[in-house]
Amino acid sequence: MIHAHMTAWLLAIILFIVTFSMQSKGKNVKVLKMVLRLSYLLIIATGGMLISAGDNIPTLYYVKALMGIGMIGLLEAMIGRSGRGKSVKPLWIVFIILFAALLYLGFTLPLGTYIH
């Protein structure tokens, strides 16, 4: 299940970059936004399955889950603000910090893929 979760968030990152760049060029990205939101649902579903698969899940998993949901909200806010022509620079800073924290937790918690 971990590989499905990693594939879903990798797909979401790629779709986000494509959607964000196409939207900044003034192209219609309605279908891309829908597919991106579908990938968000896959991330939430696979993450929920990972959490529910274990017994006595440590609190850090729930913290990571809340951070992940926050990341999805942040990505949506970035696309929304970009579409309205507003600045997204402060959101990029939050994105980098939150993404680094999520990667750290994802790769160091026992259910994740370890970095040695």
N, C-alpha and C positions, 0 to 999 in steps of 0.2 A: 504494500500500500504506500510505502514511503516513496517509491519510484513514481507512482501515479501522482502523488502530491507534488513532487519536485517537477515533474513534467508539466503539471497544470500551472505552477507559478512561473516556470520558464516560458511557457506559451503566453501567459498574461504579460510578462515583462516585454516580450517581443511585440505582442499586439499593442501594448501601451506605447512603445517607442514609435511604431508605425503610425498609430492613430494620432499621437501627439505631433509628429512631424508633418503628416498629411494635413492635419487641421490647421497648423501654422501656415501652410501654403495656400489655405483657402479652399481646399477640396472637401467634397461631401464625404463624411466619415460615419454616417448613420449606421450602416451595416457593420462596420468595424467596431463601433461602440457596442452594438448588440452582441457580437461575438466576444468582445472583451468582457462584457458583463456575464456571459455564459461561462467564461473561464474563471471569473470570480466565484461563481456558484460551485464549480468543480473544486476550486481551492478550499472553499468552506466545507464542502461535503467530505473530501478526502481528509482534511484536517480533523474534522469531527470524528471520522472513523478511526483515525490514528489515536485520538484521545480516548475514545470509548473502548478501544481494543485492550487497554492495559488496566491492571488493578493497582490501586494506591498510586495514582498519578501525582507526581510532585506539583507543587503550586506553580513552579516556573513554566510548566506546560500551559496552564491557564493564562498566565501572563503573556506567553508567546502567542496564544490564540487571540487574546484581546489586542495585542500589538498588530497581529496579522489583519484583523478586522479593521483596525485603525488605518493600516496601510492601504487597504482597499478603498476606504473612504477618502484617504489622501489622494490616491490616484484619480478617483472620480472628481475630486475638487480641482485637481490640476487640469484635467481635461475641460471641466466646466469653465474655469477662470480663463483658460487659454482661448476657448471658443468665444468668450465675451470680450477678448482683447485686453484682459487685465494681466498684471504682472504675476508671474508664478515663481519668481526668484526665491522668496522666503520658503515656499513650499518645497523647492528643490533641496534646500538645506535640511529641512525636516525629513524629506525623503531619504537623503543619504544617511543621516543618523539612524533613522528607523530601520532602513534596509540593512545597515551594518549590524545593528542589534539583533534583528531577526535572523540573519545569517549566522551570527555567533551562537545564538541559542539553538537554532536548528541543527547546527553541525556539532555542538558539544553536548546537548542533552542525550541521555542514553538511548532513546528511540530513534535518534537521528543518525545521519551518516557521519562517522568520525573523521576529523582532520587530525592527522598525526604529525 
